[in-house]
Amino acid sequence: MKINELINNFEIFVSNEEQSILDNIQGIKPIELFNEREQVVIENLVRKSLVSKVQKNNSYLVVKNET
């Protein structure tokens, strides 16, 4: 039996705060636009592979991953 047959729907748990910030990310945004608390939450979303963080010059850009 394959793993794909066992798992029909794969979802990653996100808190209400994480979902709110995830909904707020539209397109590519510099991480400096977010306050300190939001930046910590975005780092958690990066660890969960829901957001990508890319370095450009001396700043970091964040973009929501496709689902």
HTML snippet that shows the backbone in 3Dmol.js (N, CA, C, O; Angstrom):
<script src="https://3Dmol.org/build/3Dmol-min.js"></script>
<div id="view" style="width:600px;height:400px;position:relative"></div>
<script>
const pdb = `
ATOM      1  N   MET A   1       0.849  -1.170   0.000  1.00  0.00           N
ATOM      2  CA  MET A   1       0.000   0.000   0.000  1.00  0.00           C
ATOM      3  C   MET A   1       0.901   1.241   0.000  1.00  0.00           C
ATOM      4  O   MET A   1       1.873   1.308   0.752  1.00  0.00           O
ATOM      5  N   LYS A   2       0.575   2.205  -0.835  1.00  0.00           N
ATOM      6  CA  LYS A   2       1.369   3.429  -0.954  1.00  0.00           C
ATOM      7  C   LYS A   2       0.887   4.480   0.040  1.00  0.00           C
ATOM      8  O   LYS A   2      -0.267   4.481   0.470  1.00  0.00           O
ATOM      9  N   ILE A   3       1.802   5.367   0.388  1.00  0.00           N
ATOM     10  CA  ILE A   3       1.467   6.432   1.342  1.00  0.00           C
ATOM     11  C   ILE A   3       0.374   7.336   0.784  1.00  0.00           C
ATOM     12  O   ILE A   3      -0.461   7.833   1.539  1.00  0.00           O
ATOM     13  N   ASN A   4       0.372   7.555  -0.533  1.00  0.00           N
ATOM     14  CA  ASN A   4      -0.655   8.392  -1.154  1.00  0.00           C
ATOM     15  C   ASN A   4      -2.047   7.794  -1.006  1.00  0.00           C
ATOM     16  O   ASN A   4      -3.039   8.522  -0.974  1.00  0.00           O
ATOM     17  N   GLU A   5      -2.121   6.491  -0.919  1.00  0.00           N
ATOM     18  CA  GLU A   5      -3.409   5.839  -0.729  1.00  0.00           C
ATOM     19  C   GLU A   5      -3.890   5.986   0.713  1.00  0.00           C
ATOM     20  O   GLU A   5      -5.095   6.001   0.969  1.00  0.00           O
ATOM     21  N   LEU A   6      -2.956   6.094   1.653  1.00  0.00           N
ATOM     22  CA  LEU A   6      -3.322   6.241   3.059  1.00  0.00           C
ATOM     23  C   LEU A   6      -3.720   7.664   3.414  1.00  0.00           C
ATOM     24  O   LEU A   6      -4.639   7.884   4.204  1.00  0.00           O
ATOM     25  N   ILE A   7      -3.014   8.638   2.819  1.00  0.00           N
ATOM     26  CA  ILE A   7      -3.265  10.045   3.141  1.00  0.00           C
ATOM     27  C   ILE A   7      -4.061  10.671   2.001  1.00  0.00           C
ATOM     28  O   ILE A   7      -3.529  10.885   0.912  1.00  0.00           O
ATOM     29  N   ASN A   8      -5.309  10.957   2.247  1.00  0.00           N
ATOM     30  CA  ASN A   8      -6.143  11.594   1.230  1.00  0.00           C
ATOM     31  C   ASN A   8      -5.977  13.101   1.233  1.00  0.00           C
ATOM     32  O   ASN A   8      -5.928  13.726   0.174  1.00  0.00           O
ATOM     33  N   ASN A   9      -5.890  13.683   2.411  1.00  0.00           N
ATOM     34  CA  ASN A   9      -5.830  15.130   2.527  1.00  0.00           C
ATOM     35  C   ASN A   9      -4.723  15.493   3.509  1.00  0.00           C
ATOM     36  O   ASN A   9      -4.796  15.146   4.688  1.00  0.00           O
ATOM     37  N   PHE A  10      -3.699  16.191   3.024  1.00  0.00           N
ATOM     38  CA  PHE A  10      -2.566  16.574   3.852  1.00  0.00           C
ATOM     39  C   PHE A  10      -2.659  18.055   4.161  1.00  0.00           C
ATOM     40  O   PHE A  10      -2.616  18.881   3.250  1.00  0.00           O
ATOM     41  N   GLU A  11      -2.786  18.407   5.445  1.00  0.00           N
ATOM     42  CA  GLU A  11      -2.897  19.799   5.852  1.00  0.00           C
ATOM     43  C   GLU A  11      -1.863  20.103   6.918  1.00  0.00           C
ATOM     44  O   GLU A  11      -1.530  19.247   7.738  1.00  0.00           O
ATOM     45  N   ILE A  12      -1.358  21.323   6.904  1.00  0.00           N
ATOM     46  CA  ILE A  12      -0.410  21.790   7.906  1.00  0.00           C
ATOM     47  C   ILE A  12      -1.169  22.675   8.879  1.00  0.00           C
ATOM     48  O   ILE A  12      -1.874  23.597   8.469  1.00  0.00           O
ATOM     49  N   PHE A  13      -1.026  22.396  10.165  1.00  0.00           N
ATOM     50  CA  PHE A  13      -1.717  23.175  11.186  1.00  0.00           C
ATOM     51  C   PHE A  13      -1.139  24.578  11.254  1.00  0.00           C
ATOM     52  O   PHE A  13       0.078  24.754  11.306  1.00  0.00           O
ATOM     53  N   VAL A  14      -2.015  25.577  11.253  1.00  0.00           N
ATOM     54  CA  VAL A  14      -1.612  26.967  11.464  1.00  0.00           C
ATOM     55  C   VAL A  14      -2.542  27.584  12.500  1.00  0.00           C
ATOM     56  O   VAL A  14      -3.739  27.298  12.523  1.00  0.00           O
ATOM     57  N   SER A  15      -1.984  28.429  13.351  1.00  0.00           N
ATOM     58  CA  SER A  15      -2.790  29.113  14.354  1.00  0.00           C
ATOM     59  C   SER A  15      -3.565  30.248  13.694  1.00  0.00           C
ATOM     60  O   SER A  15      -3.332  30.576  12.531  1.00  0.00           O
ATOM     61  N   ASN A  16      -4.482  30.840  14.440  1.00  0.00           N
ATOM     62  CA  ASN A  16      -5.253  31.972  13.912  1.00  0.00           C
ATOM     63  C   ASN A  16      -4.341  33.140  13.569  1.00  0.00           C
ATOM     64  O   ASN A  16      -4.539  33.806  12.553  1.00  0.00           O
ATOM     65  N   GLU A  17      -3.346  33.391  14.405  1.00  0.00           N
ATOM     66  CA  GLU A  17      -2.407  34.487  14.157  1.00  0.00           C
ATOM     67  C   GLU A  17      -1.586  34.231  12.893  1.00  0.00           C
ATOM     68  O   GLU A  17      -1.382  35.137  12.084  1.00  0.00           O
ATOM     69  N   GLU A  18      -1.117  32.993  12.728  1.00  0.00           N
ATOM     70  CA  GLU A  18      -0.354  32.644  11.532  1.00  0.00           C
ATOM     71  C   GLU A  18      -1.214  32.769  10.281  1.00  0.00           C
ATOM     72  O   GLU A  18      -0.745  33.257   9.253  1.00  0.00           O
ATOM     73  N   GLN A  19      -2.462  32.336  10.359  1.00  0.00           N
ATOM     74  CA  GLN A  19      -3.360  32.418   9.208  1.00  0.00           C
ATOM     75  C   GLN A  19      -3.638  33.861   8.836  1.00  0.00           C
ATOM     76  O   GLN A  19      -3.712  34.192   7.652  1.00  0.00           O
ATOM     77  N   SER A  20      -3.793  34.716   9.821  1.00  0.00           N
ATOM     78  CA  SER A  20      -4.033  36.134   9.569  1.00  0.00           C
ATOM     79  C   SER A  20      -2.856  36.772   8.830  1.00  0.00           C
ATOM     80  O   SER A  20      -3.051  37.523   7.874  1.00  0.00           O
ATOM     81  N   ILE A  21      -1.648  36.474   9.273  1.00  0.00           N
ATOM     82  CA  ILE A  21      -0.460  37.028   8.619  1.00  0.00           C
ATOM     83  C   ILE A  21      -0.273  36.405   7.243  1.00  0.00           C
ATOM     84  O   ILE A  21       0.128  37.089   6.302  1.00  0.00           O
ATOM     85  N   LEU A  22      -0.558  35.122   7.119  1.00  0.00           N
ATOM     86  CA  LEU A  22      -0.449  34.445   5.827  1.00  0.00           C
ATOM     87  C   LEU A  22      -1.413  35.060   4.817  1.00  0.00           C
ATOM     88  O   LEU A  22      -1.068  35.223   3.647  1.00  0.00           O
ATOM     89  N   ASP A  23      -2.613  35.400   5.264  1.00  0.00           N
ATOM     90  CA  ASP A  23      -3.579  36.055   4.380  1.00  0.00           C
ATOM     91  C   ASP A  23      -3.138  37.466   4.011  1.00  0.00           C
ATOM     92  O   ASP A  23      -3.510  37.976   2.955  1.00  0.00           O
ATOM     93  N   ASN A  24      -2.347  38.100   4.877  1.00  0.00           N
ATOM     94  CA  ASN A  24      -1.884  39.472   4.658  1.00  0.00           C
ATOM     95  C   ASN A  24      -0.750  39.542   3.629  1.00  0.00           C
ATOM     96  O   ASN A  24      -0.512  40.599   3.045  1.00  0.00           O
ATOM     97  N   ILE A  25      -0.054  38.428   3.406  1.00  0.00           N
ATOM     98  CA  ILE A  25       1.060  38.414   2.456  1.00  0.00           C
ATOM     99  C   ILE A  25       0.495  38.232   1.049  1.00  0.00           C
ATOM    100  O   ILE A  25       0.041  37.147   0.685  1.00  0.00           O
ATOM    101  N   GLN A  26       0.529  39.293   0.279  1.00  0.00           N
ATOM    102  CA  GLN A  26       0.078  39.264  -1.111  1.00  0.00           C
ATOM    103  C   GLN A  26       1.260  39.632  -1.992  1.00  0.00           C
ATOM    104  O   GLN A  26       1.755  40.756  -1.917  1.00  0.00           O
ATOM    105  N   GLY A  27       1.715  38.718  -2.815  1.00  0.00           N
ATOM    106  CA  GLY A  27       2.863  38.985  -3.672  1.00  0.00           C
ATOM    107  C   GLY A  27       4.153  38.955  -2.864  1.00  0.00           C
ATOM    108  O   GLY A  27       4.234  38.309  -1.819  1.00  0.00           O
ATOM    109  N   ILE A  28       5.150  39.656  -3.359  1.00  0.00           N
ATOM    110  CA  ILE A  28       6.458  39.703  -2.710  1.00  0.00           C
ATOM    111  C   ILE A  28       6.550  40.974  -1.883  1.00  0.00           C
ATOM    112  O   ILE A  28       6.327  42.072  -2.391  1.00  0.00           O
ATOM    113  N   LYS A  29       6.885  40.818  -0.587  1.00  0.00           N
ATOM    114  CA  LYS A  29       6.989  41.971   0.309  1.00  0.00           C
ATOM    115  C   LYS A  29       8.295  41.901   1.085  1.00  0.00           C
ATOM    116  O   LYS A  29       8.738  40.812   1.451  1.00  0.00           O
ATOM    117  N   PRO A  30       8.916  43.045   1.342  1.00  0.00           N
ATOM    118  CA  PRO A  30      10.089  43.054   2.232  1.00  0.00           C
ATOM    119  C   PRO A  30       9.655  42.731   3.663  1.00  0.00           C
ATOM    120  O   PRO A  30       8.602  43.179   4.116  1.00  0.00           O
ATOM    121  N   ILE A  31      10.460  41.967   4.352  1.00  0.00           N
ATOM    122  CA  ILE A  31      10.104  41.557   5.717  1.00  0.00           C
ATOM    123  C   ILE A  31      10.117  42.749   6.662  1.00  0.00           C
ATOM    124  O   ILE A  31       9.504  42.701   7.728  1.00  0.00           O
ATOM    125  N   GLU A  32      10.816  43.827   6.278  1.00  0.00           N
ATOM    126  CA  GLU A  32      10.872  45.020   7.125  1.00  0.00           C
ATOM    127  C   GLU A  32       9.528  45.734   7.228  1.00  0.00           C
ATOM    128  O   GLU A  32       9.339  46.560   8.122  1.00  0.00           O
ATOM    129  N   LEU A  33       8.589  45.430   6.330  1.00  0.00           N
ATOM    130  CA  LEU A  33       7.256  46.047   6.388  1.00  0.00           C
ATOM    131  C   LEU A  33       6.440  45.533   7.576  1.00  0.00           C
ATOM    132  O   LEU A  33       5.468  46.165   7.991  1.00  0.00           O
ATOM    133  N   PHE A  34       6.838  44.395   8.113  1.00  0.00           N
ATOM    134  CA  PHE A  34       6.106  43.776   9.206  1.00  0.00           C
ATOM    135  C   PHE A  34       6.747  44.163  10.532  1.00  0.00           C
ATOM    136  O   PHE A  34       7.954  44.398  10.604  1.00  0.00           O
ATOM    137  N   ASN A  35       5.921  44.228  11.593  1.00  0.00           N
ATOM    138  CA  ASN A  35       6.479  44.548  12.910  1.00  0.00           C
ATOM    139  C   ASN A  35       7.239  43.334  13.460  1.00  0.00           C
ATOM    140  O   ASN A  35       7.249  42.269  12.843  1.00  0.00           O
ATOM    141  N   GLU A  36       7.864  43.505  14.607  1.00  0.00           N
ATOM    142  CA  GLU A  36       8.747  42.473  15.154  1.00  0.00           C
ATOM    143  C   GLU A  36       8.002  41.166  15.442  1.00  0.00           C
ATOM    144  O   GLU A  36       8.516  40.085  15.151  1.00  0.00           O
ATOM    145  N   ARG A  37       6.812  41.256  16.004  1.00  0.00           N
ATOM    146  CA  ARG A  37       6.028  40.050  16.310  1.00  0.00           C
ATOM    147  C   ARG A  37       5.646  39.318  15.024  1.00  0.00           C
ATOM    148  O   ARG A  37       5.734  38.092  14.958  1.00  0.00           O
ATOM    149  N   GLU A  38       5.225  40.065  14.007  1.00  0.00           N
ATOM    150  CA  GLU A  38       4.858  39.450  12.736  1.00  0.00           C
ATOM    151  C   GLU A  38       6.060  38.785  12.078  1.00  0.00           C
ATOM    152  O   GLU A  38       5.911  37.752  11.426  1.00  0.00           O
ATOM    153  N   GLN A  39       7.248  39.362  12.239  1.00  0.00           N
ATOM    154  CA  GLN A  39       8.451  38.769  11.678  1.00  0.00           C
ATOM    155  C   GLN A  39       8.758  37.420  12.324  1.00  0.00           C
ATOM    156  O   GLN A  39       9.208  36.498  11.644  1.00  0.00           O
ATOM    157  N   VAL A  40       8.518  37.296  13.634  1.00  0.00           N
ATOM    158  CA  VAL A  40       8.720  36.022  14.318  1.00  0.00           C
ATOM    159  C   VAL A  40       7.731  34.990  13.797  1.00  0.00           C
ATOM    160  O   VAL A  40       8.102  33.838  13.570  1.00  0.00           O
ATOM    161  N   VAL A  41       6.481  35.388  13.607  1.00  0.00           N
ATOM    162  CA  VAL A  41       5.470  34.477  13.091  1.00  0.00           C
ATOM    163  C   VAL A  41       5.814  34.063  11.655  1.00  0.00           C
ATOM    164  O   VAL A  41       5.620  32.907  11.279  1.00  0.00           O
ATOM    165  N   ILE A  42       6.321  35.000  10.861  1.00  0.00           N
ATOM    166  CA  ILE A  42       6.727  34.680   9.485  1.00  0.00           C
ATOM    167  C   ILE A  42       7.874  33.677   9.488  1.00  0.00           C
ATOM    168  O   ILE A  42       7.911  32.785   8.641  1.00  0.00           O
ATOM    169  N   GLU A  43       8.810  33.806  10.427  1.00  0.00           N
ATOM    170  CA  GLU A  43       9.892  32.822  10.545  1.00  0.00           C
ATOM    171  C   GLU A  43       9.322  31.429  10.831  1.00  0.00           C
ATOM    172  O   GLU A  43       9.830  30.436  10.311  1.00  0.00           O
ATOM    173  N   ASN A  44       8.268  31.349  11.657  1.00  0.00           N
ATOM    174  CA  ASN A  44       7.608  30.062  11.918  1.00  0.00           C
ATOM    175  C   ASN A  44       6.953  29.523  10.649  1.00  0.00           C
ATOM    176  O   ASN A  44       6.986  28.318  10.399  1.00  0.00           O
ATOM    177  N   LEU A  45       6.361  30.401   9.854  1.00  0.00           N
ATOM    178  CA  LEU A  45       5.747  29.979   8.604  1.00  0.00           C
ATOM    179  C   LEU A  45       6.797  29.509   7.599  1.00  0.00           C
ATOM    180  O   LEU A  45       6.524  28.624   6.788  1.00  0.00           O
ATOM    181  N   VAL A  46       7.984  30.090   7.647  1.00  0.00           N
ATOM    182  CA  VAL A  46       9.088  29.636   6.792  1.00  0.00           C
ATOM    183  C   VAL A  46       9.480  28.218   7.193  1.00  0.00           C
ATOM    184  O   VAL A  46       9.714  27.374   6.329  1.00  0.00           O
ATOM    185  N   ARG A  47       9.554  27.947   8.498  1.00  0.00           N
ATOM    186  CA  ARG A  47       9.895  26.605   8.976  1.00  0.00           C
ATOM    187  C   ARG A  47       8.845  25.576   8.579  1.00  0.00           C
ATOM    188  O   ARG A  47       9.164  24.406   8.365  1.00  0.00           O
ATOM    189  N   LYS A  48       7.593  26.011   8.480  1.00  0.00           N
ATOM    190  CA  LYS A  48       6.501  25.123   8.070  1.00  0.00           C
ATOM    191  C   LYS A  48       6.384  25.030   6.554  1.00  0.00           C
ATOM    192  O   LYS A  48       5.507  24.330   6.047  1.00  0.00           O
ATOM    193  N   SER A  49       7.254  25.724   5.822  1.00  0.00           N
ATOM    194  CA  SER A  49       7.282  25.737   4.353  1.00  0.00           C
ATOM    195  C   SER A  49       6.018  26.331   3.749  1.00  0.00           C
ATOM    196  O   SER A  49       5.613  25.939   2.654  1.00  0.00           O
ATOM    197  N   LEU A  50       5.391  27.269   4.444  1.00  0.00           N
ATOM    198  CA  LEU A  50       4.225  27.959   3.914  1.00  0.00           C
ATOM    199  C   LEU A  50       4.618  29.294   3.296  1.00  0.00           C
ATOM    200  O   LEU A  50       3.871  29.856   2.494  1.00  0.00           O
ATOM    201  N   VAL A  51       5.796  29.804   3.670  1.00  0.00           N
ATOM    202  CA  VAL A  51       6.309  31.078   3.167  1.00  0.00           C
ATOM    203  C   VAL A  51       7.773  30.870   2.805  1.00  0.00           C
ATOM    204  O   VAL A  51       8.494  30.140   3.485  1.00  0.00           O
ATOM    205  N   SER A  52       8.205  31.521   1.725  1.00  0.00           N
ATOM    206  CA  SER A  52       9.616  31.487   1.342  1.00  0.00           C
ATOM    207  C   SER A  52      10.255  32.830   1.646  1.00  0.00           C
ATOM    208  O   SER A  52       9.633  33.880   1.482  1.00  0.00           O
ATOM    209  N   LYS A  53      11.504  32.786   2.090  1.00  0.00           N
ATOM    210  CA  LYS A  53      12.255  33.993   2.393  1.00  0.00           C
ATOM    211  C   LYS A  53      13.474  34.010   1.481  1.00  0.00           C
ATOM    212  O   LYS A  53      14.255  33.058   1.449  1.00  0.00           O
ATOM    213  N   VAL A  54      13.627  35.121   0.732  1.00  0.00           N
ATOM    214  CA  VAL A  54      14.711  35.241  -0.245  1.00  0.00           C
ATOM    215  C   VAL A  54      15.511  36.493   0.072  1.00  0.00           C
ATOM    216  O   VAL A  54      14.946  37.552   0.345  1.00  0.00           O
ATOM    217  N   GLN A  55      16.836  36.361   0.034  1.00  0.00           N
ATOM    218  CA  GLN A  55      17.694  37.515   0.273  1.00  0.00           C
ATOM    219  C   GLN A  55      17.976  38.221  -1.039  1.00  0.00           C
ATOM    220  O   GLN A  55      18.386  37.602  -2.021  1.00  0.00           O
ATOM    221  N   LYS A  56      17.749  39.536  -1.041  1.00  0.00           N
ATOM    222  CA  LYS A  56      18.060  40.359  -2.199  1.00  0.00           C
ATOM    223  C   LYS A  56      18.790  41.585  -1.689  1.00  0.00           C
ATOM    224  O   LYS A  56      18.259  42.350  -0.885  1.00  0.00           O
ATOM    225  N   ASN A  57      20.015  41.765  -2.165  1.00  0.00           N
ATOM    226  CA  ASN A  57      20.902  42.814  -1.681  1.00  0.00           C
ATOM    227  C   ASN A  57      21.087  42.657  -0.175  1.00  0.00           C
ATOM    228  O   ASN A  57      21.587  41.624   0.271  1.00  0.00           O
ATOM    229  N   ASN A  58      20.702  43.642   0.613  1.00  0.00           N
ATOM    230  CA  ASN A  58      20.869  43.556   2.070  1.00  0.00           C
ATOM    231  C   ASN A  58      19.557  43.337   2.796  1.00  0.00           C
ATOM    232  O   ASN A  58      19.512  43.464   4.019  1.00  0.00           O
ATOM    233  N   SER A  59      18.489  43.013   2.087  1.00  0.00           N
ATOM    234  CA  SER A  59      17.202  42.814   2.740  1.00  0.00           C
ATOM    235  C   SER A  59      16.638  41.452   2.359  1.00  0.00           C
ATOM    236  O   SER A  59      17.115  40.799   1.432  1.00  0.00           O
ATOM    237  N   TYR A  60      15.615  41.041   3.095  1.00  0.00           N
ATOM    238  CA  TYR A  60      14.939  39.781   2.836  1.00  0.00           C
ATOM    239  C   TYR A  60      13.534  40.058   2.322  1.00  0.00           C
ATOM    240  O   TYR A  60      12.845  40.954   2.812  1.00  0.00           O
ATOM    241  N   LEU A  61      13.122  39.285   1.338  1.00  0.00           N
ATOM    242  CA  LEU A  61      11.766  39.357   0.789  1.00  0.00           C
ATOM    243  C   LEU A  61      11.030  38.076   1.163  1.00  0.00           C
ATOM    244  O   LEU A  61      11.627  37.000   1.209  1.00  0.00           O
ATOM    245  N   VAL A  62       9.741  38.197   1.429  1.00  0.00           N
ATOM    246  CA  VAL A  62       8.932  37.026   1.747  1.00  0.00           C
ATOM    247  C   VAL A  62       7.810  36.904   0.717  1.00  0.00           C
ATOM    248  O   VAL A  62       7.259  37.900   0.249  1.00  0.00           O
ATOM    249  N   VAL A  63       7.492  35.669   0.384  1.00  0.00           N
ATOM    250  CA  VAL A  63       6.406  35.390  -0.554  1.00  0.00           C
ATOM    251  C   VAL A  63       5.698  34.113  -0.095  1.00  0.00           C
ATOM    252  O   VAL A  63       6.333  33.165   0.367  1.00  0.00           O
ATOM    253  N   LYS A  64       4.391  34.110  -0.231  1.00  0.00           N
ATOM    254  CA  LYS A  64       3.584  32.962   0.162  1.00  0.00           C
ATOM    255  C   LYS A  64       3.785  31.845  -0.856  1.00  0.00           C
ATOM    256  O   LYS A  64       3.761  32.097  -2.061  1.00  0.00           O
ATOM    257  N   ASN A  65       3.985  30.613  -0.386  1.00  0.00           N
ATOM    258  CA  ASN A  65       4.125  29.462  -1.273  1.00  0.00           C
ATOM    259  C   ASN A  65       2.765  29.065  -1.821  1.00  0.00           C
ATOM    260  O   ASN A  65       1.734  29.298  -1.191  1.00  0.00           O
ATOM    261  N   GLU A  66       2.777  28.471  -2.987  1.00  0.00           N
ATOM    262  CA  GLU A  66       1.527  27.995  -3.592  1.00  0.00           C
ATOM    263  C   GLU A  66       1.051  26.755  -2.856  1.00  0.00           C
ATOM    264  O   GLU A  66       1.856  25.965  -2.363  1.00  0.00           O
ATOM    265  N   THR A  67      -0.245  26.593  -2.787  1.00  0.00           N
ATOM    266  CA  THR A  67      -0.801  25.405  -2.127  1.00  0.00           C
ATOM    267  C   THR A  67      -1.299  24.425  -3.136  1.00  0.00           C
ATOM    268  O   THR A  67      -1.802  23.363  -2.769  1.00  0.00           O
TER     269      THR A  67
END
`;
const viewer = $3Dmol.createViewer("view");
viewer.addModel(pdb, "pdb");
viewer.setStyle({}, {cartoon: {color: "spectrum"}});
viewer.zoomTo();
viewer.render();
</script>
